[in-house]
């Protein structure tokens, strides 16, 4: 019954806040207000689910600087946790499939989030170029570098596109570690088990001095930071 109630609330809240984001996006071209509405959506889902979130490391970042946030991906609940409690403005860099979800997808577009079509190499690079311009204009971007949720809780291989983006935009990468979300709703399971969650924000990793030739070194540095953080 608990899962049924939570799922029902997720559907209702997504419709309500999604429509609100779509409407407000016509009035807020910057995407700042739609993003704040998305944060309310995230917090409402967590509240209804009985999930408490603790944040660690906010002092590691400056609200006046653009970053590329890279987070591990353990559960569907990663998204509401990050939206609700990573209390800075950012735009999602997400796979195009998410933008096809009714209302949710239109709301993401209205908030200025950036779609990546991985099935088409040309479209993927065009999307990365748009994201780089967004960052150079002062926005931050959030990426799940694994590209999909982990099935067993271990960190999977990282996609290289986000690191090309980081090097091209010269924005620092901030590793973000989600502790506890997998236990709420692992990949492949429909039941929801409320758990306490820790959102950990690590010190930025500078990208200045790296080139596309050294992107693998940068990738490994970020991956090790996330893996080490999960183990501690």
RODO-2510 file (C-alpha; in nm, 4 decimals, decimal comma):
residues 232
     n   res          X          Y          Z
     1     x     0,0000     0,0000     0,0000
     2     x     0,2859     0,2368     0,0775
     3     x     0,4304     0,1933    -0,2712
     4     x     0,0875     0,2459    -0,4305
     5     x     0,0398     0,5708    -0,2376
     6     x     0,3878     0,6977    -0,3288
     7     x     0,3471     0,6050    -0,6955
     8     x     0,0090     0,7796    -0,7055
     9     x     0,1617     1,0918    -0,5524
    10     x     0,4515     1,0824    -0,8005
    11     x     0,2058     1,0780    -1,0921
    12     x    -0,0113     1,3579    -0,9494
    13     x     0,2851     1,5745    -0,8472
    14     x     0,4559     1,5260    -1,1839
    15     x     0,1422     1,6348    -1,3692
    16     x     0,0789     1,9330    -1,1383
    17     x     0,4347     2,0674    -1,1178
    18     x     0,5068     1,9726    -1,4802
    19     x     0,2177     2,1810    -1,6114
    20     x     0,3236     2,4652    -1,3828
    21     x     0,6795     2,4496    -1,5222
    22     x     0,5536     2,4507    -1,8799
    23     x     0,3349     2,7575    -1,8169
    24     x     0,6049     2,9473    -1,6258
    25     x     0,8663     2,8682    -1,8924
    26     x     0,6834     3,1076    -2,1274
    27     x     0,7413     3,3866    -1,8741
    28     x     1,0938     3,2939    -1,7617
    29     x     1,3301     3,2519    -2,0547
    30     x     1,6288     3,2014    -1,8211
    31     x     1,4826     2,8790    -1,6808
    32     x     1,5522     2,9859    -1,3212
    33     x     1,1904     2,9837    -1,2016
    34     x     1,1042     2,6504    -1,3711
    35     x     1,4105     2,5011    -1,2032
    36     x     1,2879     2,6212    -0,8631
    37     x     0,9512     2,4612    -0,9344
    38     x     1,1341     2,1392    -1,0228
    39     x     1,3069     2,1596    -0,6835
    40     x     0,9650     2,1792    -0,5146
    41     x     0,8560     1,8760    -0,7164
    42     x     1,1591     1,6836    -0,5943
    43     x     1,1056     1,7766    -0,2308
    44     x     0,7346     1,6894    -0,2491
    45     x     0,8177     1,3385    -0,3759
    46     x     1,0715     1,2838    -0,1006
    47     x     0,8343     1,4141     0,1678
    48     x     0,5515     1,1869     0,0487
    49     x     0,7953     0,8945     0,0419
    50     x     0,9236     0,9558     0,3944
    51     x     1,2805     1,0071     0,2690
    52     x     1,5112     1,2367     0,4648
    53     x     1,8095     1,3938     0,2899
    54     x     2,1272     1,5244     0,4493
    55     x     2,3647     1,7427     0,2485
    56     x     2,7401     1,7477     0,2972
    57     x     2,9996     1,9688     0,1265
    58     x     2,8000     2,2700     0,0016
    59     x     3,0907     2,4909     0,1082
    60     x     3,3034     2,3237    -0,1601
    61     x     3,1257     2,5188    -0,4341
    62     x     3,0672     2,8857    -0,5091
    63     x     2,7150     2,9927    -0,6113
    64     x     2,8698     3,2483    -0,8489
    65     x     3,0698     2,9983    -1,0563
    66     x     2,9679     2,7598    -1,3334
    67     x     3,0380     2,3897    -1,2820
    68     x     2,9728     2,0563    -1,4422
    69     x     2,8250     1,8368    -1,1706
    70     x     2,8770     1,4627    -1,2206
    71     x     2,6812     1,2222    -1,0007
    72     x     2,6636     0,8464    -0,9568
    73     x     2,3315     0,6964    -1,0687
    74     x     2,1710     0,4362    -0,8408
    75     x     1,7942     0,4855    -0,8535
    76     x     1,4993     0,6765    -0,9997
    77     x     1,5077     0,8717    -0,6716
    78     x     1,8450     1,0272    -0,7614
    79     x     1,6650     1,2909    -0,9675
    80     x     1,4290     1,4260    -0,6971
    81     x     1,7140     1,4171    -0,4403
    82     x     1,9420     1,6245    -0,6617
    83     x     1,6677     1,8652    -0,7709
    84     x     1,5422     1,9136    -0,4175
    85     x     1,8697     1,9448    -0,2304
    86     x     2,1479     2,0547    -0,4650
    87     x     2,0498     2,4134    -0,3943
    88     x     2,2113     2,5839    -0,6935
    89     x     2,0853     2,6610    -1,0410
    90     x     2,1832     2,4000    -1,2975
    91     x     2,0563     2,2406    -1,6167
    92     x     2,0318     1,8668    -1,6789
    93     x     2,2255     1,7068    -1,9599
    94     x     2,0070     1,4001    -2,0118
    95     x     1,9337     1,1288    -2,2660
    96     x     1,6698     1,2210    -2,5217
    97     x     1,4338     0,9424    -2,4078
    98     x     1,3484     1,1385    -2,0917
    99     x     1,2275     1,4313    -2,3017
   100     x     0,9689     1,2052    -2,4679
   101     x     0,7853     1,1393    -2,1400
   102     x     0,4530     1,3310    -2,1536
   103     x     0,4470     1,6490    -1,9402
   104     x     0,7770     1,5562    -1,7683
   105     x     0,9635     1,5948    -2,0974
   106     x     0,7945     1,9222    -2,1892
   107     x     0,8689     2,0537    -1,8412
   108     x     1,2378     1,9652    -1,8826
   109     x     1,2461     2,1523    -2,2123
   110     x     1,0743     2,4502    -2,0511
   111     x     1,3396     2,4601    -1,7795
   112     x     1,6165     2,4743    -2,0403
   113     x     1,7507     2,1229    -1,9868
   114     x     1,9633     1,9808    -2,2681
   115     x     1,8793     1,6640    -2,4595
   116     x     2,1489     1,4237    -2,5809
   117     x     2,0615     1,1781    -2,8573
   118     x     2,3252     0,9070    -2,8232
   119     x     2,1939     0,7102    -3,1206
   120     x     2,3143     0,9828    -3,3570
   121     x     2,6798     1,0909    -3,3333
   122     x     2,6193     1,4213    -3,5134
   123     x     2,3234     1,5136    -3,2899
   124     x     2,5241     1,4192    -2,9808
   125     x     2,8081     1,6555    -3,0710
   126     x     2,5630     1,9341    -3,1581
   127     x     2,4029     1,8877    -2,8148
   128     x     2,7436     1,9067    -2,6468
   129     x     2,8167     2,2297    -2,8356
   130     x     2,4893     2,3781    -2,7089
   131     x     2,5735     2,2688    -2,3562
   132     x     2,9208     2,4244    -2,3784
   133     x     2,7658     2,7544    -2,4853
   134     x     2,5194     2,7333    -2,1961
   135     x     2,8065     2,6884    -1,9509
   136     x     3,0151     2,9678    -2,1021
   137     x     2,7102     3,1944    -2,0596
   138     x     2,7133     3,1303    -1,6841
   139     x     2,4982     2,8202    -1,6283
   140     x     2,5960     2,4940    -1,4630
   141     x     2,5125     2,1493    -1,5973
   142     x     2,4503     1,8157    -1,4237
   143     x     2,5401     1,4819    -1,5814
   144     x     2,5143     1,1161    -1,4853
   145     x     2,8423     1,0065    -1,6480
   146     x     2,7458     0,6374    -1,6264
   147     x     2,4557     0,7151    -1,8571
   148     x     2,2157     0,4781    -1,6814
   149     x     2,1356     0,3450    -1,3343
   150     x     2,3687     0,0890    -1,1808
   151     x     2,2085    -0,2544    -1,1499
   152     x     2,4333    -0,3815    -0,8681
   153     x     2,5353    -0,0597    -0,6918
   154     x     2,8866    -0,0547    -0,8365
   155     x     3,0051     0,2418    -1,0426
   156     x     2,9823     0,1579    -1,4126
   157     x     3,1990     0,2806    -1,6998
   158     x     3,1813     0,6538    -1,7672
   159     x     3,0737     0,8004    -2,0998
   160     x     3,3345     1,0341    -2,2478
   161     x     3,1015     1,3053    -2,3801
   162     x     3,0739     1,4908    -2,0500
   163     x     3,4503     1,5171    -2,0247
   164     x     3,4766     1,6570    -2,3767
   165     x     3,2167     1,9124    -2,2677
   166     x     3,4146     1,9956    -1,9521
   167     x     3,7369     2,0463    -2,1468
   168     x     3,5707     2,2548    -2,4194
   169     x     3,3935     2,4802    -2,1673
   170     x     3,6888     2,4861    -1,9203
   171     x     3,4406     2,4487    -1,6342
   172     x     3,5503     2,2609    -1,3197
   173     x     3,3914     1,9224    -1,2554
   174     x     3,2234     1,8695    -0,9183
   175     x     3,1808     1,5013    -0,8231
   176     x     2,8452     1,4474    -0,6500
   177     x     2,7936     1,1268    -0,4528
   178     x     2,4512     0,9890    -0,3677
   179     x     2,4528     0,7548    -0,0681
   180     x     2,1472     0,5419     0,0040
   181     x     1,9208     0,5983    -0,2964
   182     x     1,9719     0,2484    -0,4387
   183     x     1,8155     0,0895    -0,1301
   184     x     1,4991     0,2946    -0,1896
   185     x     1,4292     0,1589    -0,5369
   186     x     1,7002    -0,0456    -0,7116
   187     x     1,6937    -0,0842    -1,0872
   188     x     1,4486    -0,3597    -1,1798
   189     x     1,2342    -0,3293    -0,8645
   190     x     0,8987    -0,1510    -0,8398
   191     x     0,8551    -0,1431    -0,4611
   192     x     0,9758     0,1595    -0,2658
   193     x     1,1528     0,1357     0,0710
   194     x     1,2101     0,4750     0,2415
   195     x     1,5708     0,5301     0,3505
   196     x     1,7804     0,8213     0,4724
   197     x     1,9984     0,9676     0,1965
   198     x     2,3256     1,1590     0,1978
   199     x     2,4004     1,3996    -0,0875
   200     x     2,7766     1,4623    -0,0808
   201     x     2,9352     1,7428    -0,2820
   202     x     3,3078     1,6912    -0,3362
   203     x     3,5719     1,9586    -0,4050
   204     x     3,5864     2,0722    -0,7709
   205     x     3,8354     1,9133    -1,0081
   206     x     3,9848     2,1742    -1,2414
   207     x     3,9802     2,1054    -1,6145
   208     x     4,2126     2,3886    -1,7202
   209     x     4,5215     2,2451    -1,8847
   210     x     4,3421     1,9352    -2,0118
   211     x     4,2798     1,8761    -2,3812
   212     x     4,0650     1,6226    -2,5616
   213     x     4,3749     1,4044    -2,5822
   214     x     4,3929     1,3880    -2,2020
   215     x     4,0184     1,3401    -2,1428
   216     x     4,0744     0,9820    -2,0246
   217     x     4,3031     1,1072    -1,7468
   218     x     4,0373     1,3549    -1,6382
   219     x     3,7686     1,0842    -1,6569
   220     x     3,9709     0,8520    -1,4356
   221     x     4,0377     1,1277    -1,1807
   222     x     3,6659     1,2019    -1,1457
   223     x     3,5714     0,8338    -1,1396
   224     x     3,8234     0,7623    -0,8643
   225     x     3,6893     1,0547    -0,6585
   226     x     3,3356     0,9133    -0,6774
   227     x     3,4429     0,5529    -0,6136
   228     x     3,6531     0,6590    -0,3142
   229     x     3,3669     0,8661    -0,1749
   230     x     3,1243     0,5748    -0,1960
   231     x     3,3659     0,3438    -0,0151
   232     x     3,4187     0,5801     0,2819
***
